């Protein structure tokens, strides 16, 4: 296997007695693009948050870019980008200043220039002088993606990256993400309920249901292997299953 940027073993997390993530194993190789899909409450976001140390799992082991967390988390996160549409922006700072602040943290010799270059990559340089409260939810999402990508991370993790974007903006954003992954050799891990987005961004699909992985296959074999006409059909069939069978898992 290619060098791993993320390796999780036996992840488990409970909230008030409810199991959110149950013994999950997940590997992401350098340059690989993976989609984590499943119904609401399946454990997708908890899995992502556990992998980057924002949630402390009750059990399991995580190795991120060669560092075992939580001890090596600080070093590893310097090479990770994370964005989610639900993360707020500070209200009293301009977008370019906000991004430049993070560019400084990543050690950029030209923080403002790097911030502007990131905005141009996603076609939103006109937002540079705006304040957080002046942005729509979609614009805030895009600024978050710029923040996550402008330091050329080795692993990019995006939680519902285009959920609040207009279709044309979402298409442009997906194109920019794919170009960055190809140019930088970055691995991509996303969650999404949009199967069209998954088909366009991912090479591999990991389906989570009730906190467990029930399918883990390359995208190009999922539909044929599971007897469905499309990825959406596979998603709906697995979502409607009350008791997913462990025999369907590809891990």
N, C-alpha and C positions, 0 to 999 in steps of 0.2 A: 504494500500500500504506500501511496505518496505520504510525505511528511504530514503529520496531523497538526492542525492549528487548535483543535478542540477535541478533548476526549473526556467524556463523562461516564462514570460507572456507578450503577446502583443508586441513582438519585431518588431520594424520597423526601416528600414534604407534606406535612399535615397542618391544617388550620382548624383549631377548635374541634379536634377529633375527626375531621373529614380529611380523607387522603386526597391531596391535589395532584401529587406526582408519586408514582408507585414503581420503584425499581427500574428507572429508565437508564438505558445505555445509549450513548450517542457519540459518534465520531464524525468530524468534519476534516477533510483533507485540504491542504493548501490549494487554492484556486477552485475549489469545488463550490457549486451553488446549490443550496439545499432549502427546501420549503417545509416548514413545520405546519401541518394543517390539522383541523379537527373542529368540532362544535365548540360553542362558548362553554367555558368551564371545564374543558378537557384537560387543561394543565399546560397549555402552550406557553403563555406568558410567564408562569411560574418557572418553567424549565429554562426559558431564556434568562430570567432574572437570577436564577441559581447559577447558571453558567458564568455570568459576569460578576457574581458576588454581591448583587443588590438584594438578594434573598439568601439567607443561610439555610441550606438544606438540613434536614434532620439526620440524614445518612447519605453516604456516597462520597465519591472522590472525583475531583475535577482537575484536569490539567489543561491550562490555557497558554498556548504559544510557548510550550516548554516549561512553564512554571506551574507548580502545584498550588492551588488556592486553598485557603485564603492567604497563606503566607506570602506567596509570590504575586498576589493580585495586582499590587500597585505597579510593578514593572510590566506585567503583561498588558494591562489596560492602556498603556501608552501606545500600543499597536492595535488596539481595538476601537472600532467606531460603533456607537449605539444611538439609535433614534427611534422615537415612538410619537405618534400624533398627539397623545394625551399629555406629553411633557410640556409644562408652561415655559414661556419666555419672560425674562425680567421686564417689568413695565417701564422703567425709567432709564433705558439705555437704547441707543440706536442699534439696528441689526448689525451693521459693520463693526461697531465697537464690541458688541457681544461676541461675534465670531472671532475678532482679533484677540479678545481675551483668551479664548481657547487656543488660538494659534500660538500665543505666547507660552501657554502651558505645555504645548507640544514641542516647544523649542524652535519655532520658526524665526529666522533672521529678519523676516519682513511680515509681521502679523497682519497689518492692514492689507498689504498686497495679496497675501494668501487668502484672506477673507473675501476680497473682491473677486479673485480668481475662482473661488468656490461658488460664489453667487453666479458668475458668468457661466460656469459649467452647467448649471441647471436653468439658465435663462431668466434669472430673477435679480439681475444687478440693479434694477430700478427700485428694489426694496432696501437698498443699503442704508438710506437715511431715515427709514421709518422706525417708529417705536413699536414695541411689542403689542400694545393695545390697538394699534392702527391696522394690524394684520388680520386677515380672515383665518379661519381654522386651517384651510388648505395652505395658505402662505406660511403659517407657523410650522406646519408639517415640513414644508420644503426647506425652511431655514434650519430645522432640526436635522434634515438629511445632509445639508451642506456642512453643518457642524460635525457630523459623524464621518464625513468623507474627505474633508479638506486636508487631513494629514496623511493621506494614502495608507489607511490601515491594512494590516495583513488579514484581519477578520472584520467583516462588516455585519452587524446584527441589527435588523430592522423589524419592528413590531408593527404590522399593518401599514406598510410604508406609503401606500397611495389611497387609503380608504377614504380620505376626505378631499381628494383631488378630482377636478373635472376630467372627463375621459381624455381630452387632448393633452392636458398637462400630465396626467398619469402616464400616457404613452411616451411623452418626451422624457419624463423622469426615469422610466424603465430603461430607455435607450441610453441615458447618461450613466445609469448604474452599471449596465452591461459593459459599456465602453471602459469605465473605470476598472471593473473587475478584470477585463481582458488586458488593459494596459499595465496595471499594477500587479497582476497575479493574485488579487485578493480573493479570499473565500467569502461567500455570502450566505447568511442564514436569515431567512425571513419567516414571519407568520403571515398568513393571509386567508381570507374567506373567498377571495376572488380566484376561481380556478383558471381563468384566462391569464391573469397575472402570474400565477404559479407556472403555467405552461410556457410563458415567455421569459421568465426569469430563472427558473430552477432547472437543474439537471437531475435532481433526485427529490423524491417526496417521502416525508416521514409523517404518517398519520397517527395522531394521538387520540385516544378515547378513554374516558374515565381514568386518566392519569397514566395510561400504559400505551406503549407503542404497539399498534396492531398491523402496521404495514410500513415497510421501509424498502423502497425499490427505486431503480433508475426510472426517470419519467418516461423514457421511450418504451418501457416494457409494462408499465402499470396497467393500462387499459387492456392490452392483449392478454397479459398473464392472468388478470382477474375477470376476464370474460365480459368487459363492459365496452360500450362504444366510445366513451369519453372519460376524461379524468373527473368531470363533474358527476357522471353516473357512478363512478367508483366512490366518490365522496358521499353522495346521497345514500348509496347502499350501506356503506359502513356506518354512517351517522344514524340511519334508521334501525340498525341492528342493536337490540337491547343487550345482548351478551356477545361481544366480539370474540371470535375464536382465536386463540393464541397461534393456531396453525396457519393463519393468514400472514403472520409476521415474517418479514424477510431478514430478521436479525437473530 
